[in-house]
Amino acid sequence: MGWKSHLNREFVYVLALWLGCVLPLCRTRMYTNHWAVRISGASQDADRIADKYGYSNMGQIGDLKDYYHFFHRRTIKRSTLSSRGTHNFISMEPEVEWIEQQVVKRRIKRDYKASPPQSMYFNDPKWTSMWYIHCNDDTHNCQSDMNIVGAWKRGYTGKNVVVTILDDGIERNHPDLIENYDSQASFDVNANDYDPMPRYDASNENKHGTRCAGEVAASANNSHCTVGIAYNAKIGGVRMLDGDVTDMVEAKSLSLQPQHIDIYSASWGPDDDGKTVDGPASLARQAFENGIRLGRKGRGSIFVWASGNGGRSRDHCSCDGYTNSIYTISISSTAESGKKPWYLEECSSTLTTTYSSGESYDRKIITTDLRQRCTDSHTGTSASAPMAAGIIALALEANPFLTWRDVQHIIVRTSRAGHLSAPDWKTNAAGYKVSHLYGFGLMDAEAMVQEAERWKAVPTQHICVESADRQIRTIRPENVVRSVYKAPGCADNANHHVIYLEHVVVRITITHHRRGDLSIYLTSPSGTKSQLLANRLFDHSMEGFKNWEFMTTHCWGEKAAGDWILEIYDTPSQLRNHKTPGKLKEWSLVLYGTSVHPYSPRFAPPKVEKPRSPVETTTPDYSEYTGPCDPECSDGGCDGPGPHQCIDCLHYFLKFKNHTRTCVSECPSGFFRDDKKRCKKCYSLCDTCVGSRSDQCTSCKPGYHLNEETYSCVSSCPESFYLDKEANMCRKCSEHCKKCTGFQTCTECRPGMSLQGSKCLITCDAGTYYNAYRKECEICHKACAACAGTGAEACTECADDYYMEDWRCVLSCSAGYYLEQSSENGEKPNTCKKCDASCLTCTGSGEKNCTSCISGYNLESGVCVVGTICKDATEETWAEGSFCVLVKKNNLCQRKVLQQLCCRTCSLKG
């Protein structure tokens, strides 16, 4: 029997090991009853097709043209099987170009649980404790701030800049947010309405977005709580994490109002568990690309992303496709001391750093909190990303014409290593200090606004896709796979030629039996080494990498051409099958940058003196022009001094009807720049545009207005739109308005709605609330007389026989609370109020109404006094002049502190 039990133990061990490796791969896909559909044609075609197959058309997906959100009420809300049958037939419709059933994506909030006057002072109670804004605290070793006050003193506070928080909603009526709240920059994707208020529950789970919003734009000098970094910016919120997160949900959020919103801040991403490799799917990728190409009138939306909190799980943010994107500004965190926080992830895509907390004893970030409160415990990279968004808002106020690439260049140039402690600081060949922990260092707000004030737009971005290296190489344990690629930087194609680098992307396909054992490095031609991937202890996946994009910013400003070296290491961390080695199947480089130096002054080519011929001749002088060229000429030279005599243009060339052309620094009004550096004519009604079609306008000629949905110019706004005179734009009214004069100022309502003041509302009976998702009134919880949502925690008024205790209705007051009776006129209802901190139970407010005490305290005439440190004075000690006897003799026992210290002596008679 001994050998059988031995075999059984071995079998159990092998089974456990197998399950540990395989189960992480089997995370079930969860299909929803929502579809994303691409339909060519008008919205009426989408309505017709949806109705034909039993769907509800929920409208266009964010700002993605021709993409619609279909909802099928009779399909199971969540299923492990994709739906077939009718859903397959819809793809046969000739107008349907693409359809995809939406899958739930796991997304994690990135917190962790545990000219103004020269002297800046605000009356907000928490202002003096905001250590990360001003270094004036003598009790802490405040080594380096982000010069936010310096930017304020130059007159920049975020005015006219719009920031939106993509999260679990924001408390728009919070006293610190209400003044700067922007309804046009807000939406509830989870409930498909325009109100981003978070869902309340007993645990305050949905506090994340409100906390992030306060960091950016909490109002200053309102005596409530805190001060935002861009305290005059407009702040909006998108509620999108409090429900199933799908590709469509993300795309709707990322493409909300791209001509109105300047900065999108996101403090969430795929699971930071050290084993997930995930990123944006097709719709979200398109939303990023559209935002960069069309957002902010062609200057590009700014996407700010928290780098991740997976440090304890040995996670690596290169496996997160959001922070790993060239379109996002990936933000890292540092503690006040400059040390690495325990949750920090390291990777080469991180661009810059702001403050958060480190150890449990470190000071954290102060900001707004749910239920109109404030908190001093916001932390993680969740706190760092909105801080960066606020600083970028200051730079955009200084120069609203900065492009998305200009912003990244300014961050690279102004961030500083300072006191940030990292073992891997290095200086690249362009002179920038950079680290895998902190990117280019701590952000400097004052330096950024100064740089923005004098900034000249960087040259056009060139993209060089180098040929793929498809030579298959075997990856063996404890051996290095080394592949060298000689990149010309697309020197043979002027439109794609990259000389000076910005981002470098490496696309890799690898097969491997344990992905977490791999580490990958890339060395640039200038010798700068980037760690693209580190070992991940918990990544047991056998999937390897399939065309995954790793990105590094560490080569910023270096030359692109030369030998690029890829190195792959396989370091087994546990027992695995070595008989089947991994393979590098393919890798390639995508180089992003410019063909001319982005900052240096443009000088004309040096004048070359040609030797004179020894033979004098009387023939006309046909020698080459050698004088100075116009500043708009490229290094290719010129045939004369004028901008129309350049061989090639530095920026753009403008062609006239007589077939002559001239070089210009920017395309004039009525023209747009194409990818071949040409200024091409806009549609006749457009003043500015991004293309030649009528639906590619970004502003209109006098007498016409830009329709924000169609990007076309119209002489008058259509129904359900209003004219924003300041922006000269037809903007969409809120959901229930038929006509309006402002986003939420309705003058006529859609059928089934009534005009109440300036809003179109469905009136619900007493004891019910309006469910915006189901679009009907539903009954409140039995404890509520009135409510704002489902559950006892959403009560705004309690039912008879119930009392309001904190934010919920209860049948009787809990321990530590007392019942405050209602006023005679009934204006103030019965409420459970919290007892004094010294009382266990009490009959009223204050310290003198205790009926029982917490452990360690004694009850003395309704007051709880400390019982563990009382002096046990006796008759004999009176003559010895003890401290408590002196207190007694000098009639000082009535003082609370002395009464607690000498309670026994003070209670003696005499």
C-alpha positions, -999 to +999 in steps of 0.1 A: +000+000+000+030+023+006+039+025-031+003+033-040+000+062-015+034+075-029+020+074-064-012+091-053+008+119-037+029+123-069-003+123-090-019+150-068+013+171-071+015+168-109-022+176-112-019+207-090+011+219-110-008+213-143-038+231-130-017+260-118-002+264-152-033+258-173-062+274-154-049+310-158-052+304-196-088+293-193-103+326-181-138+324-196-149+349-222-182+365-211-205+375-240-230+403-234-263+412-252-247+443-268-233+444-303-211+469-322-221+472-358-206+491-387-233+502-412-226+523-443-253+549-449-275+571-427-287+565-391-321+556-406-306+525-422-292+515-388-327+519-372-343+498-400-318+470-397-320+469-359-358+468-360-358+441-387-338+417-365-352+426-331-324+449-319-327+483-303-303+509-319-288+527-289-271+553-312-237+560-326-207+547-307-191+579-293-176+599-321-170+568-344-187+575-377-209+546-391-204+525-359-236+518-339-245+502-306-272+475-309-289+460-279-309+427-279-333+425-250-341+388-254-305+376-254-290+365-221-272+394-205-240+374-198-232+341-214-200+320-219-213+312-255-215+336-283-250+341-298-258+327-332-290+323-353-306+357-360-274+374-351-256+357-380-283+368-405-277+405-398-242+403-412-258+394-446-274+428-449-255+447-477-251+478-455-235+459-426-198+459-431-188+445-397-205+432-365-191+421-332-208+408-300-193+426-271-172+407-245-167+418-209-132+431-203-117+432-169-106+467-160-091+477-127-090+511-110-054+520-103-056+530-067-046+506-039-067+499-009-050+503+023-016+871-124-021+860-090-004+874-059+032+863-054+024+848-020-001+820-026-026+813+002-061+798+000-088+795+026-095+759+018-089+739+050-066+713+035-045+738+015-016+739+040-014+701+040-010+698+002+027+690+003+030+680-034+020+715-045+041+737-021+072+728-001+068+749+030+065+723+057+093+723+082+083+691+098+089+670+067+119+668+045+103+684+014+130+680-012+114+688-045+080+700-057+065+702-092+066+740-094+028+742-096+027+774-076+054+788-101+030+782-130+001+798-110+023+829-104+027+832-141-011+835-145-019+799-156-047+781-137-062+759-164-088+785-177-106+775-209-091+739-208-115+710-205-105+678-187-126+646-185-121+617-161-129+583-176-139+563-145-168+553-123-185+587-125-180+620-106-201+636-080-210+667-100-227+685-071-197+682-048-190+717-034-154+716-047-165+704-082-198+721-090-184+754-100-161+739-126-183+710-137-189+707-174-220+688-184-209+688-221-177+669-211-197+643-192-217+611-200-229+579-183-219+551-207-231+525-182-266+539-181-266+556-215-276+590-202-259+624-196-256+622-158-223+609-146-232+607-109-217+576-093-238+548-079-238+550-041-234+519-018-224+512+018-187+507+009-184+538-013-169+516-040-174+542-067-153+570-052-125+567-077-136+591-104-146+618-079-112+616-062-094+620-095-115+649-106-107+669-074-070+666-080-074+683-114-100+710-109-113+714-073-123+751-069-099+773-049-108+797-021-143+783-014-135+773+022-146+737+016-117+713+013-089+713-013-074+730-043-071+715-078-039+718-098-058+735-126-084+751-104-100+771-131-102+743-157-135+727-167-140+692-154-162+664-167-167+628-160-176+596-179-192+568-159-180+537-177-163+513-151-195+506-130-208+479-153-196+455-180-166+471-197-165+462-234-146+474-264-177+495-273-179+511-238-142+521-240-146+535-275-176+556-265-157+570-236-125+577-255-143+595-283-167+617-263-169+653-276-133+654-291-137+690-303-147+701-268-126+680-245-089+687-245-076+660-220-089+626-212-075+611-179-077+574-172-065+557-140-075+521-149-065+493-172-062+455-175-056+434-144-023+443-127-019+406-116+014+399-132+000+374-157-023+394-180-014+407-215-042+429-228-048+461-245-074+481-265-095+461-291-104+474-325-130+501-316-109+515-288-079+516-311-098+535-337-111+559-310-075+566-300-065+571-337-095+594-344-088+615-313-051+620-323-060+628-359-091+648-356-095+658-319-090+695-308-095+707-344-068+685-358-042+692-330-050+658-313-067+648-281-044+643-251-048+609-234-032+606-199-029+571-185-018+556-151+010+532-156-003+505-132-001+492-097+012+457-102+046+461-086+038+436-058+027+410-084+060+417-104+038+430-133+054+449-162+035+478-178+048+467-213+020+440-211-006+468-209-015+479-244-029+513-231+002+526-213+023+509-241+007+531-268+024+560-285-009+579-282-010+579-244+011+598-219+020+570-194+024+584-159+045+568-131+045+576-093+071+585-067+068+589-030+075+622-013+110+610-004+117+602-041+118+565-034+100+538-055+065+530-042+059+493-036+031+491-062+051+507-090+056+489-124+087+495-145+087+497-182+103+516-211+070+532-223+067+554-192+071+591-201+071+610-169+062+610-131+042+628-105+038+623-068+017+597-049+025+578-017+049+550-010+049+532+024+018+532+047+034+560+068+040+583+038+017+613+033-008+607+005-028+629-019-056+652-006-087+654-028-125+654-031-144+623-019-180+609-022-209+624-003-194+659-006-165+651+017-127+651+012-100+626+018-063+627+026-057+590+016-058+590-023-029+570-036-015+547-063-008+556-099-045+565-099-035+597-080-005+604-103-024+604-137-049+632-129-021+652-113-003+651-147-036+660-165-039+691-143-003+701-151-008+696-189-040+718-186-018+746-173+005+742-204-025+742-227-037+774-212-003+789-219-005+777-255-038+762-268-023+754-301+000+727-288-004+694-307-005+660-289+032+655-300+042+690-288+029+681-253+050+650-252+081+668-265+076+695-238+073+668-211+105+651-222+124+684-223+112+697-189+109+666-166+138+662-143+155+634-123+159+656-093+158+635-060+141+605-076+160+574-066+164+547-092+193+523-099+189+526-137+192+563-145+211+567-177+217+596-202+208+587-238+227+599-269+204+630-272+214+641-236+181+631-218+182+613-184+157+585-184+147+555-162+124+525-165+109+535-131+102+572-138+106+579-175+122+613-180+116+623-143+093+644-122+070+669-141+078+706-137+047+727-142+065+761-143+091+749-168+062+734-190+043+767-192+074+786-200+083+762-227+047+763-240+047+801-242+075+801-268+069+768-284+071+763-322+052+732-335+074+702-341+078+690-377+054+665-392+056+630-377+071+604-400+064+567-395+090+543-408+079+506-408+110+486-413+110+452-430+103+422-406+130+398-397+113+364-401+143+342-394+131+317-368+154+315-338+153+289-310+150+303-274+168+280-250+170+283-212+200+303-198+210+313-234+205+346-251+189+350-285+206+380-302+193+395-335+207+425-352+187+446-377+204+473-398+178+500-401+181+527-428+152+547-412+134+546-446+160+569-461+148+560-496+113+575-489+111+612-481+076+610-466+086+582-442+123+590-436+130+592-398+163+607-387+154+619-352+135+595-330+104+599-308+088+566-301+102+532-311+078+502-313+089+466-316+064+440-329+072+405-318+058+371-323+071+344-299+060+309-290+069+297-255+057+272-228+059+298-200+057+334-210+067+347-176+102+333-179+111+357-208+129+390-206+135+412-237+159+440-244+164+464-273+196+484-279+195+514-302+223+523-327+235+549-302+239+523-275+208+531-253+194+498-238+157+495-231+141+466-212+110+458-232+099+430-208+110+417-174+104+382-160+069+379-145+067+353-117+029+347-120+027+345-158+023+308-165+007+314-199+017+291-228+004+316-254+036+336-259+033+368-278+015+372-312+025+404-330+025+422-296+038+458-297+064+468-271+072+505-270+102+525-257+107+562-252+143+559-241+158+566-275+140+600-278+160+625-298+186+599-310+194+590-346+173+562-361+197+547-387+221+519-377+222+486-360+193+478-336+200+448-313+172+426-299+181+403-270+158+376-255+166+357-223+148+326-210+153+322-172+132+292-159+116+301-126+101+267-119+099+231-133+087+231-169+090+210-200+124+219-215+120+195-244+100+220-264+120+253-265+105+286-273+109+303-307+113+338-319+093+336-351+093+373-363+102+408-352+101+442-367+107+479-359+083+508-363+102+541-359+083+573-352+100+607-355+110+635-378+133+639-408+146+673-395+157+682-360+126+692-340+142+721-321+174+735-337+172+768-357+170+761-394+201+775-411+207+777-448+233+754-463+268+769-460+280+789-490+306+770-510+332+790-529+338+774-562+374+776-577+375+799-607+384+785-641+419+795-653+405+802-687+385+834-689+354+831-711+327+855-722+298+829-721+270+837-698+273+826-661+250+796-656+266+786-623+245+772-594+230+797-569+251+797-537+234+825-517+213+821-486+180+802-489+146+812-474+141+797-438+113+776-452+136+757-475+148+722-464+184+711-464+180+703-501+190+739-510+173+764-534+176+781-568+172+816-553+165+835-520+126+833-521+103+807-506+091+799-541+126+790-551+132+761-527+142+727-541+121+711-513+101+726-484+110+723-447+073+723-437+046+725-464+043+737-500+013+756-513+004+753-550-013+781-570-035+780-600-007+792-623+012+760-613+037+779-592+043+769-556+058+784-525+070+770-491+050+779-460+054+771-423+016+765-419-012+759-445-033+791-448-071+793-440-091+771-464-063+745-468-053+714-450-019+696-449-017+660-463+008+633-456+030+645-485+036+679-470+012+696-494-014+722-486-046+711-503-079+730-506-107+724-481-144+720-492-158+753-502-177+760-470-148+751-446-125+777-432-102+750-417-104+712-423-086+679-421-096+667-455-112+678-488-147+663-481-177+683-468-177+662-436-141+670-427-144+706-417-130+718-383-143+754-387-165+772-411-165+803-433-186+834-421-223+827-422-219+790-415-217+769-384-199+736-377-221+706-369-202+688-341-216+654-351-212+655-389-182+679-391-200+697-419-208+734-423-245+744-422-263+777-424-286+769-395-286+743-368-309+713-373-335+702-348-321+689-314-290+711-319-283+746-305-258+773-316-227+777-294-219+812-305-185+813-289-173+782-308-196+789-338-207+753-336-240+735-337-240+713-306-264+685-297-290+692-271-293+668-241-310+635-248-346+644-240-347+679-256-364+684-290-352+720-290-329+739-267-308+770-263-280+752-244-268+717-237-292+713-207-315+743-214-345+727-231-373+748-247-393+718-261-392+682-251-394+649-270-426+629-268-432+613-234-412+640-215-424+672-198-406+705-195-398+713-159-379+745-156-352+741-183-350+703-182-371+676-199-379+650-172-400+619-166-419+627-134-419+597-110-444+593-082-434+596-046-414+566-035-401+559-069-370+569-089-362+571-126-340+543-139-322+559-169-310+526-183-344+510-184-360+544-190-388+539-165-398+547-129-390+520-103-399+516-067-375+528-040-363+505-013-389+500+015-367+521+039-369+551+016-397+577+013-376+592-016-345+580-033-320+586-061-315+549-069-318+513-058-310+501-023-313+515+013-280+534+007-296+556-020-324+571+002-326+608+002-355+607+027-365+579+050-399+561+053-420+563+084-404+544+114-370+546+097-342+570+107-314+585+086-280+573+099-250+587+079-262+579+043-286+550+050-320+545+065-322+522+096-350+509+119-330+518+150-299+537+158-267+516+158-243+514+187-224+547+190-254+568+177-282+586+194-316+596+182-320+633+175-358+641+176-374+661+149-383+697+153-418+707+163-427+719+128-414+687+113-389+704+091-361+683+105-368+646+105-357+620+132-320+613+126-294+591+141-264+612+151-229+599+160-219+600+197-188+617+210-157+597+202-152+588+239-187+573+242-197+537+234-234+547+238-250+580+246-283+600+249-272+631+231-244+652+215-211+661+232-189+644+258-213+648+288-241+626+276-224+592+276-243+562+290-214+537+285-178+539+276-153+522+253-127+499+268-102+517+289-125+545+299-146+550+331-180+567+332-179+597+356-212+618+357-220+612+321-184+617+310-160+590+298-126+595+313-094+575+309-093+547+335-059+532+328-037+561+338-055+575+370-031+581+399-042+560+429-037+588+455-040+578+492-042+597+525-004+591+530+006+608+497-010+641+506+020+651+527+045+642+500+034+670+476+026+647+446+014+662+413-022+651+417-023+664+453-012+698+440-039+696+414-065+689+441-052+716+464-052+743+437-088+735+426-077+724+391-097+692+389-124+709+368-100+710+338-107+679+317-071+668+310-061+671+347-094+654+358-086+624+336-050+623+347-059+625+385-094+612+384-090+591+416-074+619+436-099+645+423-128+622+435-115+622+471-133+644+496-114+672+513 
